[in-house]
Amino acid sequence: MWTKEFQCGGHESALLDCGRSDSARSTCSPGKAVGLTCSEPVRLVGGASRCAGTLEIKQGEWNPVTDHGWTLKEAAVVCGYLDCGSAVSTGKREERISRSVWRIKPECVRSGSELRKCLSSVSSSYIVDVTCSGEH
């Protein structure tokens, strides 16, 4: 068990942004232990649920993903990361202006690599939308 005490004020964007101190205790009192699950910084926004919407990835800041080579296979990886079942549909839409977006190399994602290792920053007006089957 890790014996660091995190002192968070609620405005931090990451746990490691909180203040910390060494704790003299080697165990936590009942109900005070915390478990953390680390995951890819991936989200779907603007849809009917957390399992549908515009695909965004955070690498420094949240940016949408462009559709270069995007298929249901890549969408299935995203649905898996989000614990949202399987990919039901994926599509693209065009925005009025081009902006900074992430391009994901499809072959990189299909090989099982972490999403953040498959990213490159490009400028595009095409954005990916994903719908997953739902929470599991």
N, C-alpha and C positions, 0 to 999 in steps of 0.2 A: 504494500500500500504506500502511495506517495504521501509524504508528510509535509507538503507545502500548504500553506493557508493562503487562499486567494481573497483579496479584498477588492471587490468590484463595486462600482458606483452605479452601474446600469447603462452608462453611455459608451462603454468600450465596444469595439467591433470584433475583438478576438479575446479569448481567455488570457493570452499572454500579454495583453495590454493592461490587465489589472495589476494592482500592486500585490506583492507577495511577501510572505515572511516565513521563516523556518518555524515549524511547530515542534514543541518539545514532546508532544504526545505521539505515541507510535500507533494508536488506534483511534478511531472515531467513535463518538458516543452514538447510541442507537438513533437511527433516523438522520444522521448527519453525513453519511458517506455518499459520494456522488460518483456516478459512472459517466464516462464520456465516449461517444462514438464519433470517430473522425470520418469525414466523407468528402467527396469532390465538391467544390463550390459550384453547384449546378442548381438551377431552379427554372420552373415554368411559371410565367406571370401573365396575368390578364385573361386567364381562361375561367371556365365555370368551376374549377377546383384546383387544388395544388398539383394535380396530375394532368393538367392541360394548359396550353398557352404558348407564349413566345419563349423560346429557349434562350436563357442567359447563362453566362459563365463568368465567374469572378476571378480575375487575374489582375490584382491591383484594384480594379473597379469592375462593376457589373457591366457587361456589354452583351448585346444579342449575338447570335450566330448566323452566318450567311449560309446559303443553301448549296454551296459548291459540292456536288457529288453526294448529296444527302439522300439517304434511302431509309426504309423501315428498319434495316439492320442497325444503322447508327442510332435511330430513334429508340430501338429496343435497349441499347446500352444505357441511354439516358433514363428510360423508364426503370431499368434495373437499379441504377444509382439512387433514384428517388424512391425506391420501394413502391412503385406504382404499377406493378404488373407488367403486361406486355404492351408493345406499341400497337395502337389501333390505326393511327393515321399520322402522316406528316405532310406538310405543305409549305409553300413559300408565299410571301406577300411582298409587294413592292411599296416602299415608302417614297414620299415625294423627294427627299434629298438623300444623298449618299452620306454615310457616317462611318465612324470607326466600329468595326465588328470583328468577331472571331471567325476564322476559317478553320474548320476541323478536317484534318486529313483522314478521309474515310478508311483507307487501308491501315492507318495507325490505330484507329478505334477498333476495327475488326480484328486486329492482332492481339487485342487485350491490353494495350497500353493505357495508362492513366490519361484521362482527357486533357489535363493541363500539358502533357508532353506532346499532344497532337495539335496544339493551337498555333496559329500565326495571326498576326493583326493585319487586317486589310480594310479597305474602304469599299462599301457596297450599299445599295439601297434595297437589296433583297434580304429578307429576314425569315428564319425558320420557325414554324409553329409545329408543336407536337401534341398529340392526344394519346394518353396511355389508358389502359383498361380500368385503372383505379387502384386504390390502396389495397395492400395485402398484408 
